[in-house]
Amino acid sequence: MRLRFYGKKTCVTCQKAKAFLEEHQIAFEELPIETHPPSKVELERLVNETDVKASLNSRSAIYKAQNLGKNVPDKQAAIALMLQDPNLIKRPVLINEQGQMMQGFELDQLKAFLKS
C-alpha cells in the first residue's frame, strides 16, 4: 500500500501518525501541507458538508482570527480558505491508492483506514 501523507513537520499529531506508519513499515509519500496541499478536488471530497468544522485546524491563525469555531463557514467557503492558507486544514491528511481519505490521527480510525 502506498499512501500520500499531507502533514507538517512541527505537527505533533502528524509526527504520531508518521511514527505509526514507519513502525508498521507502511510506505507513504510525505508531502508538506504548506507547500503541497491537497487539491481543490481532494478537499471537495474530504470536507463533509454537514460537519465542516471537523476538517478545520482549530490551532491555525486564520481559524482564530476569523473565529471559525463560532462562525463556521459553509463547505465552499471553508475550502476557499483552506486553499488560501493550507494551515487551516486539519492534519494529517492521508489518501490511499483507491482515493479513500482520512483526516487527523486516531489510532483505531487509522488502523481501519489501512485495512480498507
C-alpha positions, 0 to 999 in steps of 0.5 A: 500500500502506498499512501500520500501523507499531507502533514507538517513537520512541527505537527505533533499529531502528524509526527504520531501518525508518521511514527505509526506508519514507519513502525508498521513499515507502511510506505507513504509519500510525505508531502508538506501541507504548506507547500503541497496541499491537497487539491481543490478536488481532494478537499471537495471530497474530504470536507463533509458538508454537514460537519465542516468544522471537523476538517478545520485546524482549530490551532491555525491563525486564520481559524482564530482570527476569523473565529471559525469555531463560532462562525463556521463557514459553509463547505465552499467557503471553508475550502476557499480558505483552506486553499488560501492558507493550507494551515487551516486544514486539519492534519494529517491528511492521508489518501490511499491508492483507491482515493479513500481519505482520512483526516487527523490521527486516531489510532483505531480510525487509522488502523481501519483506514489501512485495512480498507 
